[in-house]
Amino acid sequence: MRPRIAQRGVDSSEKLGRHLWVIKRTLAWLNRFRRLAICYERFADIHQAFVVHGCALICLSQIRRLC
């Protein structure tokens, strides 16, 4: 994602808010996993693995919901 700064007459704040909502929603879904809400891991690669695992579980639940 690219950072965007609202400018007068170019983009309305509604469009920027939509993108921000997607990010906040995704972070809220990841915070449901206790191990990701509070970082217990010493090493970044282990924490990254848990983030990827959490994202995979979120995607799986969304796919199940659509089917």
Phi and psi in radians as a Rosetta constraint file:
Dihedral C 1 N 2 CA 2 C 2 CIRCULARHARMONIC -1.769 0.35
Dihedral N 2 CA 2 C 2 N 3 CIRCULARHARMONIC 2.417 0.35
Dihedral C 2 N 3 CA 3 C 3 CIRCULARHARMONIC -1.230 0.35
Dihedral N 3 CA 3 C 3 N 4 CIRCULARHARMONIC 2.426 0.35
Dihedral C 3 N 4 CA 4 C 4 CIRCULARHARMONIC -2.239 0.35
Dihedral N 4 CA 4 C 4 N 5 CIRCULARHARMONIC 2.387 0.35
Dihedral C 4 N 5 CA 5 C 5 CIRCULARHARMONIC -1.979 0.35
Dihedral N 5 CA 5 C 5 N 6 CIRCULARHARMONIC 2.243 0.35
Dihedral C 5 N 6 CA 6 C 6 CIRCULARHARMONIC -1.166 0.35
Dihedral N 6 CA 6 C 6 N 7 CIRCULARHARMONIC 2.366 0.35
Dihedral C 6 N 7 CA 7 C 7 CIRCULARHARMONIC -2.152 0.35
Dihedral N 7 CA 7 C 7 N 8 CIRCULARHARMONIC 2.642 0.35
Dihedral C 7 N 8 CA 8 C 8 CIRCULARHARMONIC -1.055 0.35
Dihedral N 8 CA 8 C 8 N 9 CIRCULARHARMONIC 2.194 0.35
Dihedral C 8 N 9 CA 9 C 9 CIRCULARHARMONIC 1.392 0.35
Dihedral N 9 CA 9 C 9 N 10 CIRCULARHARMONIC -0.115 0.35
Dihedral C 9 N 10 CA 10 C 10 CIRCULARHARMONIC -1.696 0.35
Dihedral N 10 CA 10 C 10 N 11 CIRCULARHARMONIC -1.069 0.35
Dihedral C 10 N 11 CA 11 C 11 CIRCULARHARMONIC -2.198 0.35
Dihedral N 11 CA 11 C 11 N 12 CIRCULARHARMONIC 2.410 0.35
Dihedral C 11 N 12 CA 12 C 12 CIRCULARHARMONIC -1.431 0.35
Dihedral N 12 CA 12 C 12 N 13 CIRCULARHARMONIC 2.796 0.35
Dihedral C 12 N 13 CA 13 C 13 CIRCULARHARMONIC -1.195 0.35
Dihedral N 13 CA 13 C 13 N 14 CIRCULARHARMONIC -0.344 0.35
Dihedral C 13 N 14 CA 14 C 14 CIRCULARHARMONIC -1.129 0.35
Dihedral N 14 CA 14 C 14 N 15 CIRCULARHARMONIC -0.735 0.35
Dihedral C 14 N 15 CA 15 C 15 CIRCULARHARMONIC -1.160 0.35
Dihedral N 15 CA 15 C 15 N 16 CIRCULARHARMONIC -0.693 0.35
Dihedral C 15 N 16 CA 16 C 16 CIRCULARHARMONIC -1.177 0.35
Dihedral N 16 CA 16 C 16 N 17 CIRCULARHARMONIC -0.621 0.35
Dihedral C 16 N 17 CA 17 C 17 CIRCULARHARMONIC -1.140 0.35
Dihedral N 17 CA 17 C 17 N 18 CIRCULARHARMONIC -0.563 0.35
Dihedral C 17 N 18 CA 18 C 18 CIRCULARHARMONIC -1.103 0.35
Dihedral N 18 CA 18 C 18 N 19 CIRCULARHARMONIC -0.752 0.35
Dihedral C 18 N 19 CA 19 C 19 CIRCULARHARMONIC -1.177 0.35
Dihedral N 19 CA 19 C 19 N 20 CIRCULARHARMONIC -0.715 0.35
Dihedral C 19 N 20 CA 20 C 20 CIRCULARHARMONIC -1.122 0.35
Dihedral N 20 CA 20 C 20 N 21 CIRCULARHARMONIC -0.655 0.35
Dihedral C 20 N 21 CA 21 C 21 CIRCULARHARMONIC -1.092 0.35
Dihedral N 21 CA 21 C 21 N 22 CIRCULARHARMONIC -0.704 0.35
Dihedral C 21 N 22 CA 22 C 22 CIRCULARHARMONIC -1.079 0.35
Dihedral N 22 CA 22 C 22 N 23 CIRCULARHARMONIC -0.741 0.35
Dihedral C 22 N 23 CA 23 C 23 CIRCULARHARMONIC -1.173 0.35
Dihedral N 23 CA 23 C 23 N 24 CIRCULARHARMONIC -0.800 0.35
Dihedral C 23 N 24 CA 24 C 24 CIRCULARHARMONIC -1.124 0.35
Dihedral N 24 CA 24 C 24 N 25 CIRCULARHARMONIC -0.667 0.35
Dihedral C 24 N 25 CA 25 C 25 CIRCULARHARMONIC -1.106 0.35
Dihedral N 25 CA 25 C 25 N 26 CIRCULARHARMONIC -0.770 0.35
Dihedral C 25 N 26 CA 26 C 26 CIRCULARHARMONIC -1.133 0.35
Dihedral N 26 CA 26 C 26 N 27 CIRCULARHARMONIC -0.728 0.35
Dihedral C 26 N 27 CA 27 C 27 CIRCULARHARMONIC -1.144 0.35
Dihedral N 27 CA 27 C 27 N 28 CIRCULARHARMONIC -0.608 0.35
Dihedral C 27 N 28 CA 28 C 28 CIRCULARHARMONIC -1.150 0.35
Dihedral N 28 CA 28 C 28 N 29 CIRCULARHARMONIC -0.691 0.35
Dihedral C 28 N 29 CA 29 C 29 CIRCULARHARMONIC -1.110 0.35
Dihedral N 29 CA 29 C 29 N 30 CIRCULARHARMONIC -0.697 0.35
Dihedral C 29 N 30 CA 30 C 30 CIRCULARHARMONIC -1.200 0.35
Dihedral N 30 CA 30 C 30 N 31 CIRCULARHARMONIC -0.523 0.35
Dihedral C 30 N 31 CA 31 C 31 CIRCULARHARMONIC -1.257 0.35
Dihedral N 31 CA 31 C 31 N 32 CIRCULARHARMONIC -0.181 0.35
Dihedral C 31 N 32 CA 32 C 32 CIRCULARHARMONIC -1.170 0.35
Dihedral N 32 CA 32 C 32 N 33 CIRCULARHARMONIC -0.422 0.35
Dihedral C 32 N 33 CA 33 C 33 CIRCULARHARMONIC -1.509 0.35
Dihedral N 33 CA 33 C 33 N 34 CIRCULARHARMONIC 1.993 0.35
Dihedral C 33 N 34 CA 34 C 34 CIRCULARHARMONIC -1.025 0.35
Dihedral N 34 CA 34 C 34 N 35 CIRCULARHARMONIC -0.628 0.35
Dihedral C 34 N 35 CA 35 C 35 CIRCULARHARMONIC -1.185 0.35
Dihedral N 35 CA 35 C 35 N 36 CIRCULARHARMONIC -0.399 0.35
Dihedral C 35 N 36 CA 36 C 36 CIRCULARHARMONIC -1.616 0.35
Dihedral N 36 CA 36 C 36 N 37 CIRCULARHARMONIC -0.459 0.35
Dihedral C 36 N 37 CA 37 C 37 CIRCULARHARMONIC -1.150 0.35
Dihedral N 37 CA 37 C 37 N 38 CIRCULARHARMONIC -0.697 0.35
Dihedral C 37 N 38 CA 38 C 38 CIRCULARHARMONIC -2.133 0.35
Dihedral N 38 CA 38 C 38 N 39 CIRCULARHARMONIC 2.147 0.35
Dihedral C 38 N 39 CA 39 C 39 CIRCULARHARMONIC -1.375 0.35
Dihedral N 39 CA 39 C 39 N 40 CIRCULARHARMONIC 1.846 0.35
Dihedral C 39 N 40 CA 40 C 40 CIRCULARHARMONIC -1.619 0.35
Dihedral N 40 CA 40 C 40 N 41 CIRCULARHARMONIC -0.248 0.35
Dihedral C 40 N 41 CA 41 C 41 CIRCULARHARMONIC -1.406 0.35
Dihedral N 41 CA 41 C 41 N 42 CIRCULARHARMONIC 2.532 0.35
Dihedral C 41 N 42 CA 42 C 42 CIRCULARHARMONIC -1.442 0.35
Dihedral N 42 CA 42 C 42 N 43 CIRCULARHARMONIC -0.575 0.35
Dihedral C 42 N 43 CA 43 C 43 CIRCULARHARMONIC -1.904 0.35
Dihedral N 43 CA 43 C 43 N 44 CIRCULARHARMONIC 2.473 0.35
Dihedral C 43 N 44 CA 44 C 44 CIRCULARHARMONIC -1.175 0.35
Dihedral N 44 CA 44 C 44 N 45 CIRCULARHARMONIC -0.580 0.35
Dihedral C 44 N 45 CA 45 C 45 CIRCULARHARMONIC -1.197 0.35
Dihedral N 45 CA 45 C 45 N 46 CIRCULARHARMONIC -0.567 0.35
Dihedral C 45 N 46 CA 46 C 46 CIRCULARHARMONIC -1.221 0.35
Dihedral N 46 CA 46 C 46 N 47 CIRCULARHARMONIC -0.745 0.35
Dihedral C 46 N 47 CA 47 C 47 CIRCULARHARMONIC -1.087 0.35
Dihedral N 47 CA 47 C 47 N 48 CIRCULARHARMONIC -0.725 0.35
Dihedral C 47 N 48 CA 48 C 48 CIRCULARHARMONIC -1.067 0.35
Dihedral N 48 CA 48 C 48 N 49 CIRCULARHARMONIC -0.684 0.35
Dihedral C 48 N 49 CA 49 C 49 CIRCULARHARMONIC -1.101 0.35
Dihedral N 49 CA 49 C 49 N 50 CIRCULARHARMONIC -0.695 0.35
Dihedral C 49 N 50 CA 50 C 50 CIRCULARHARMONIC -1.206 0.35
Dihedral N 50 CA 50 C 50 N 51 CIRCULARHARMONIC -0.587 0.35
Dihedral C 50 N 51 CA 51 C 51 CIRCULARHARMONIC -1.133 0.35
Dihedral N 51 CA 51 C 51 N 52 CIRCULARHARMONIC -0.786 0.35
Dihedral C 51 N 52 CA 52 C 52 CIRCULARHARMONIC -1.103 0.35
Dihedral N 52 CA 52 C 52 N 53 CIRCULARHARMONIC -0.727 0.35
Dihedral C 52 N 53 CA 53 C 53 CIRCULARHARMONIC -1.096 0.35
Dihedral N 53 CA 53 C 53 N 54 CIRCULARHARMONIC -0.741 0.35
Dihedral C 53 N 54 CA 54 C 54 CIRCULARHARMONIC -1.112 0.35
Dihedral N 54 CA 54 C 54 N 55 CIRCULARHARMONIC -0.711 0.35
Dihedral C 54 N 55 CA 55 C 55 CIRCULARHARMONIC -1.119 0.35
Dihedral N 55 CA 55 C 55 N 56 CIRCULARHARMONIC -0.686 0.35
Dihedral C 55 N 56 CA 56 C 56 CIRCULARHARMONIC -1.116 0.35
Dihedral N 56 CA 56 C 56 N 57 CIRCULARHARMONIC -0.717 0.35
Dihedral C 56 N 57 CA 57 C 57 CIRCULARHARMONIC -1.153 0.35
Dihedral N 57 CA 57 C 57 N 58 CIRCULARHARMONIC -0.672 0.35
Dihedral C 57 N 58 CA 58 C 58 CIRCULARHARMONIC -1.121 0.35
Dihedral N 58 CA 58 C 58 N 59 CIRCULARHARMONIC -0.785 0.35
Dihedral C 58 N 59 CA 59 C 59 CIRCULARHARMONIC -1.078 0.35
Dihedral N 59 CA 59 C 59 N 60 CIRCULARHARMONIC -0.724 0.35
Dihedral C 59 N 60 CA 60 C 60 CIRCULARHARMONIC -1.088 0.35
Dihedral N 60 CA 60 C 60 N 61 CIRCULARHARMONIC -0.742 0.35
Dihedral C 60 N 61 CA 61 C 61 CIRCULARHARMONIC -1.172 0.35
Dihedral N 61 CA 61 C 61 N 62 CIRCULARHARMONIC -0.615 0.35
Dihedral C 61 N 62 CA 62 C 62 CIRCULARHARMONIC -1.208 0.35
Dihedral N 62 CA 62 C 62 N 63 CIRCULARHARMONIC -0.665 0.35
Dihedral C 62 N 63 CA 63 C 63 CIRCULARHARMONIC -1.150 0.35
Dihedral N 63 CA 63 C 63 N 64 CIRCULARHARMONIC -0.747 0.35
Dihedral C 63 N 64 CA 64 C 64 CIRCULARHARMONIC -1.083 0.35
Dihedral N 64 CA 64 C 64 N 65 CIRCULARHARMONIC -0.643 0.35
Dihedral C 64 N 65 CA 65 C 65 CIRCULARHARMONIC -1.172 0.35
Dihedral N 65 CA 65 C 65 N 66 CIRCULARHARMONIC -0.577 0.35
Dihedral C 65 N 66 CA 66 C 66 CIRCULARHARMONIC -1.359 0.35
Dihedral N 66 CA 66 C 66 N 67 CIRCULARHARMONIC -0.470 0.35
